[in-house]
């Protein structure tokens, strides 16, 4: 599998760093940001395929960070994945309305996230190989 470039954004360093390590073990490249401003600063150079965003970030929530990331040159097709500690239908509806591909509860088993990233990597490889 060709790895993805994944920007992990969470204000809890333990969570962000843990997701980063897990994603690296799965073969992806990661960058970590601990708030929205840092994510917006890192993204233009890193050019992520996927942004894994805590929707409950302080000052600028993950929905706003996602919107602003997609406005950056070259990142219009960025895949957004929401993370939350509050898994309920309202969060899922809001993430879907904001254009997020999926919402994951932070404490959930990682297998669903891994499956999503594998599918995204396959799609990226198909687009790269297409004439």
ROKE-875989 format. One line per field, with one value per residue: residue number from 1; x, y, z of N, C-alpha, C, O in turn. Coordinates in steps of 0.02 Angstrom, whole numbers, plus 32768, in hexadecimal, padded with zeros to 4 digits. Example, Ala and Ser with C-alpha at 12.3 -4.5 7.8 and 13.67 -1.06 7.14 Angstrom:
BEGIN
resi	(1_2)
nxx	(8294_8282)
nyy	(7EE4_7F90)
nzz	(8186_8162)
caxx	(8267_82AC)
cayy	(7F1F_7FCB)
cazz	(8186_8165)
cxx	(8294_8285)
cyy	(7F5B_8002)
czz	(8186_818A)
oxx	(82C8_829E)
oyy	(7F5A_8039)
ozz	(81A7_8192)
! end
This chain:
BEGIN
resi	(1_2_3_4_5_6_7_8_9_10_11_12_13_14_15_16_17_18_19_20_21_22_23_24_25_26_27_28_29_30_31_32_33_34_35_36_37_38_39_40_41_42_43_44_45_46_47_48_49_50_51_52_53_54_55_56_57_58_59_60_61_62_63_64_65_66_67_68_69_70_71_72_73_74_75_76_77_78_79_80_81_82_83_84_85_86_87_88_89_90_91_92_93_94_95_96_97_98_99_100_101_102_103_104_105_106_107_108_109_110_111_112_113_114_115_116_117_118_119_120_121_122_123_124_125_126_127_128_129_130_131)
nxx	(802A_801B_804C_7FF1_7FF4_7FD7_7F8D_7F86_7F1E_7F09_7EE4_7F0D_7FA0_7FC7_7F65_7F70_7FF8_7FF4_7F99_7FE6_8058_801A_7FE6_805D_8093_803D_806A_805F_8089_809D_806F_8063_7FF4_7FC7_7F63_7EEA_7F25_7FAB_7F9B_7F6F_7FE2_8040_800A_8015_809B_80AA_8042_7FCB_7F71_7F08_7EB1_7EA9_7E40_7E21_7D85_7D62_7DBD_7E0A_7DEF_7DF5_7D8D_7D8D_7D3C_7D42_7DCC_7DDA_7D8E_7DDC_7E56_7E37_7E28_7EA7_7F28_7F32_7EFE_7E78_7E3A_7E4F_7E39_7DD0_7DCA_7D6F_7D8E_7D52_7D2A_7CAC_7C40_7BB4_7B14_7AFC_7B7C_7BAD_7B54_7B73_7BFA_7BEF_7BA2_7BFF_7C58_7CAE_7CFB_7CEB_7CC6_7D16_7D14_7D81_7DAC_7D8E_7DA3_7E30_7E22_7DBE_7DE5_7E61_7E36_7DEF_7E59_7EA8_7E52_7E4D_7ED3_7EDD_7E86_7ECA_7F3E_7F04_7ED7_7F52_7F8E_7F37_7F1D)
nyy	(7FC5_806E_80EF_8171_8223_8264_82DC_82F6_8339_8370_83B1_8371_8332_82AD_8260_828F_8271_81E8_81BA_81DF_818C_810E_8119_8126_80A7_8062_8084_8106_81B4_8234_82D1_8335_83A3_8410_846B_84D0_853E_8518_84A7_84E2_8526_84BF_846F_84A4_848A_8401_83C4_8369_82CF_82A7_82EB_82D3_8305_834A_8375_83C2_8428_84B0_8563_8564_84FD_8450_8446_84C6_84CD_8467_849E_8510_84D4_8494_8503_852B_853F_84B9_845B_843E_83C3_837C_82F8_82EF_82B6_82A0_82A9_8281_828D_827F_821F_8225_8231_82B6_82F1_82A2_82C4_834D_8347_8303_8360_83C5_8394_832D_828F_8226_8200_81E0_8195_81BC_8157_80E2_8040_802F_7FF2_8016_8095_8076_8027_8088_80E0_808A_8076_80F9_810A_80AB_80E7_815E_812B_80F5_816B_81A7_8151_8158_8190)
nzz	(8000_7FD6_803D_8092_80A7_813F_81A1_8248_82BF_835C_83FC_846C_8497_84B2_8472_83EB_83CD_83E3_837F_8311_831C_830D_828A_8242_8258_8207_818C_815D_8141_81B7_8200_8290_82E0_8362_8371_8317_82D2_82C8_8277_81FF_81DE_81C8_8162_80D6_80AF_80CD_8087_809A_807A_80C4_814E_81F5_8268_8306_8338_83A2_83C0_841A_840B_8375_832B_82EF_827D_8244_822F_81D0_8165_8148_8128_80AF_805F_8044_7FC8_7F56_7FAD_7FA1_7F89_7FFB_806D_80F5_819B_822A_82D9_8379_8427_844C_8419_83C3_836E_8347_833B_82D3_826A_825B_8236_81BC_8173_816A_810F_8131_811D_8175_8221_82B7_8356_83D6_842E_83F1_83A2_8339_82BC_825D_8235_81FD_8190_8146_8123_80D6_8069_8038_8013_7FAD_7F50_7F38_7EFB_7E87_7E47_7E31_7DD6_7D6C_7CC4)
caxx	(8000_803C_8035_7FD4_800D_7FA0_7F96_7F61_7F14_7EE5_7F03_7F28_7FDE_7FC8_7F39_7F8D_8035_7FE2_7F80_801E_8080_7FF2_7FE4_809F_8098_8014_808C_804F_80B3_8073_8083_8036_7FE8_7FA2_7F2C_7ED8_7F57_7FE6_7F87_7F6F_8028_8064_7FEB_802C_80DA_80A1_8011_7FAE_7F39_7ED3_7EB9_7E86_7E35_7DF8_7D53_7D5B_7DF8_7DFB_7DFA_7DDE_7D7B_7DA3_7D14_7D5F_7E0F_7DD0_7D7A_7E15_7E88_7E21_7E30_7EEE_7F38_7F46_7EE1_7E30_7E23_7E65_7E08_7DCA_7DB0_7D63_7D98_7D2E_7D21_7C64_7C21_7B6B_7AF9_7B03_7BC0_7BB3_7B31_7B98_7C36_7BDA_7B8E_7C3C_7C80_7CDC_7CEE_7CD9_7CD0_7D2B_7D19_7DC8_7DBC_7D77_7DD7_7E4D_7E1A_7D95_7E10_7E92_7E12_7DE2_7E97_7EBB_7E27_7E64_7F14_7ECF_7E68_7F00_7F67_7EDE_7ED9_7F97_7F9C_7F09_7F3B)
cayy	(8000_80AE_8113_81B3_8258_8271_8310_82E5_8377_8366_83DA_8343_8317_8264_8246_829F_824A_81A1_81AE_81E5_814E_80D9_8123_8116_805E_804B_8096_814A_81EB_8260_830E_8341_83E7_840E_849A_84E1_856B_84EF_847D_850D_8537_8483_8450_84B5_8468_83B9_83B1_8329_82B0_82A0_830E_82B4_8342_834C_83A9_83E9_8452_84F3_859F_8558_84B6_8427_8455_8502_84BB_8442_84CE_853B_84AB_8489_8541_8536_8529_8474_842E_843C_837E_835D_82CE_8301_8283_82BF_8284_829F_8267_8280_81FC_8222_823E_82FD_82FB_8281_82ED_838B_8336_82F3_839F_83ED_8376_82FB_824C_81F9_8217_81A9_819F_81B5_811A_80A8_8014_8050_7FCC_803A_80CB_8056_8014_80C5_80F9_805C_8086_8139_80FF_808A_8119_818C_8106_80F2_81AE_81B4_8127_8168_81BF)
cazz	(8000_7FD9_8077_808C_80D2_816D_81D3_8285_82E4_839B_8430_849E_847A_84B8_843D_83AA_83C3_83DE_833C_82E3_8320_82F0_8242_8228_8256_81CF_814F_8148_8159_81DF_8223_82C8_82F5_83A1_836C_82D2_82B4_82B6_823E_81C3_81CE_81B2_8128_8093_80A0_80D2_8053_80AE_8056_80F6_818E_822D_828F_8342_832C_83DF_83CE_8435_83E1_8332_832D_82B7_8242_8227_8217_8191_8131_8136_8106_806A_803A_8033_7F84_7F4D_7FDE_7F98_7F8B_803A_808F_813C_81C8_826B_8318_83B1_8464_8457_83E1_83C0_832C_8336_8322_8292_8238_8250_8210_8178_8154_815F_80DB_814A_8102_81AB_8266_82E3_839E_83E5_8452_83CA_8386_82FE_827D_822C_821A_81D0_8153_8120_8106_80A0_802F_801D_7FF3_7F6C_7F24_7F25_7ECB_7E47_7E28_7E1C_7D9C_7D35_7C93)
cxx	(802D_8020_8019_7FFA_7FD1_7FB4_7F68_7F5C_7EEA_7F0A_7F1E_7F65_7FE0_7F9F_7F5A_7FCB_8026_7FC6_7FB9_8048_805B_7FF1_8027_80AA_8072_8032_807D_8082_8086_8097_804F_8032_7FBB_7F6C_7F21_7F0B_7F95_7FD7_7F89_7FB5_804E_804B_8007_806E_80D1_8073_7FF1_7F78_7EFC_7EE4_7E8B_7E7D_7E08_7DC5_7D4A_7D97_7DE2_7E0C_7DE0_7DCE_7D90_7D7C_7D31_7DA4_7E08_7DBD_7DB5_7E4C_7E76_7E25_7E78_7EFC_7F50_7F27_7E94_7E13_7E37_7E2C_7E09_7DAB_7DAB_7D72_7D71_7D2F_7CD7_7C40_7BD6_7B54_7B01_7B48_7BC9_7B90_7B58_7BD7_7C24_7BC7_7BCA_7C6B_7CB5_7CC9_7CD6_7CE5_7CE0_7D2C_7D61_7DDA_7DA6_7DB2_7DF0_7E40_7DF1_7DBD_7E43_7E71_7E04_7E22_7EB1_7E93_7E3C_7EA6_7F0A_7EB3_7E9E_7F2D_7F45_7EE1_7F1F_7FA7_7F6F_7F29_7F1C)
cyy	(803E_80D5_8158_81E4_826E_82A6_8300_8324_8369_838F_83B0_8320_82CA_8244_8251_8274_81FF_8190_81B0_81A5_8114_80DD_8114_80CB_8040_8060_80DC_817C_821A_82A0_8319_838C_83E4_8444_84AC_850D_8545_84C3_84A5_8521_84FC_846A_8464_8493_841C_839E_836D_8311_82AF_82CB_82EC_82EA_8336_8384_83D6_8413_8495_8529_8596_850D_8492_8433_8492_84F4_8497_8470_84F7_8513_84A2_84C8_8550_851D_84E0_8443_8429_83F6_8358_8336_82DF_82C7_82A2_828E_82A7_8270_8261_8260_81FB_8239_8287_830C_82DD_82AA_832D_837D_8328_8333_83CB_83CD_8344_82B7_821C_821C_81DA_81C0_8190_8173_80DB_807D_8032_802C_7FF1_8073_80AE_8043_8051_80DE_80CB_806A_80C7_8132_80DC_80BB_814A_816A_8101_8134_81BD_818E_8136_819A_8203)
czz	(8000_8013_8066_80B7_80FD_819F_820E_82AF_8322_83D1_8469_847F_847C_8480_83F8_839C_83BD_839A_8309_82E2_82FF_82A4_8221_8225_821C_818C_8134_8163_8180_81F3_8258_82D4_8333_83A5_8323_82AF_829D_827A_81FD_81AE_81B0_816F_80E4_807F_809F_809C_8063_807D_8083_8132_81C0_8261_82CC_8337_8368_83F1_83EC_8402_839A_832E_82ED_8277_821E_820B_81D4_8158_8119_8112_80BC_803F_8026_7FED_7F82_7F7D_7FD8_7F9D_7FCA_8059_80D9_8162_820E_82A4_834F_83ED_8475_841C_83E9_837B_8318_831C_82DD_825C_8228_8227_81C7_8153_8143_812C_80F3_812F_8137_81EE_8290_832B_83B2_8407_842E_83B3_8345_82BC_8249_820D_81EB_818E_8127_80FF_80CF_8061_800F_7FF9_7FB0_7F3A_7F0C_7EF1_7E88_7E23_7E0D_7DDD_7D60_7D05_7C97)
oxx	(805D_7FE3_8029_801D_7F9F_7FE5_7F2B_7F8F_7EAF_7F47_7F42_7F5E_7FF9_7FB4_7F5F_7FD2_8048_7FD9_7FBB_8059_8079_7FF9_8029_80C7_8083_8016_808E_80A2_804D_80D4_8014_8063_7F8E_7F4A_7F48_7F1A_7FB0_8002_7FA1_7FC2_8077_8072_8010_8077_80EE_807D_7FF9_7F57_7EC3_7F1E_7E4F_7EAD_7DD1_7DD9_7D2C_7DA3_7DAE_7E33_7DB7_7DFB_7DA2_7D97_7D37_7DB5_7E2D_7DD8_7DBF_7E6D_7EA1_7E26_7E85_7EE0_7F7C_7F33_7E74_7DDA_7E30_7DF4_7E3E_7D78_7DDC_7D64_7D6F_7D33_7CC5_7C25_7BBB_7B7C_7B0C_7B4F_7BE8_7BAB_7B5D_7BE8_7C47_7BDA_7BC8_7CA0_7CE2_7C8E_7CAF_7D09_7CBE_7D43_7D7A_7E11_7DAB_7DEB_7DC8_7E52_7E01_7DB8_7E4F_7E8F_7E0C_7E20_7ECE_7EAE_7E3E_7EB1_7F2C_7EC7_7E9E_7F41_7F66_7EEC_7F26_7FCB_7F80_7F4B_7F2F)
oyy	(8042_80DC_8174_81D0_8287_829F_82FC_8342_8358_838F_83CA_82F7_82AB_8213_8223_8258_81DC_815C_8188_818C_80EC_80AB_80F7_80B1_800B_8051_80EB_816F_8226_82A3_8309_83B0_83BA_8449_849A_8502_8551_84BA_848D_852C_8505_8451_8438_8480_83FB_8366_833D_8339_82B5_82CF_82E9_82FC_831B_83BE_840B_8420_84AF_851E_85BF_84E3_84B1_842B_8492_850C_84A5_846A_8500_852C_84A7_84C4_857B_84EA_84CD_8407_8411_83ED_831B_834F_82DD_82AB_82BB_8253_82E5_8233_8241_8283_81D4_8252_8296_8331_82FB_82B2_8340_83A4_833E_833C_83F2_83E9_8333_82A7_81EE_824D_81A7_81F7_815B_8159_80A4_8094_804C_8047_7FEC_8080_80CA_804D_804E_80EF_80E3_806B_80CD_8152_80ED_80BB_815D_818A_8108_8136_81DB_81A7_8124_81C9_8230)
ozz	(8025_801A_8031_80E6_80E3_81C3_8206_82C2_831D_83D3_8494_8453_844E_8462_83D0_8366_8398_837D_82DB_82AD_82DB_8281_81EA_81F5_8202_8157_80FB_8196_816B_81F6_824E_82D1_8337_83D9_82F7_8274_8267_824F_81CA_8173_8183_8146_80B9_8045_8074_8084_803D_805C_806B_8147_81B7_8283_82C6_832E_8362_842C_83DA_83D3_8384_832E_82BB_8240_81E0_81D5_81A5_8121_80DD_80E5_8091_8002_7FFD_7FD8_7FA8_7F78_8007_7FB2_7FCE_805F_80F9_814E_8228_829F_8352_83E6_84A7_83F1_8410_8353_82DD_82EB_82B1_8225_81EE_81FB_8199_8119_8114_811E_80CE_8129_8129_81F2_828D_833A_83A0_83FE_8449_83B2_831E_8287_820D_81D1_81B5_8159_80EA_80C4_809E_802A_7FD2_7FC5_7F7F_7EFF_7ED1_7EC0_7E54_7DE7_7DD8_7DB2_7D28_7D1B_7C71)
! end
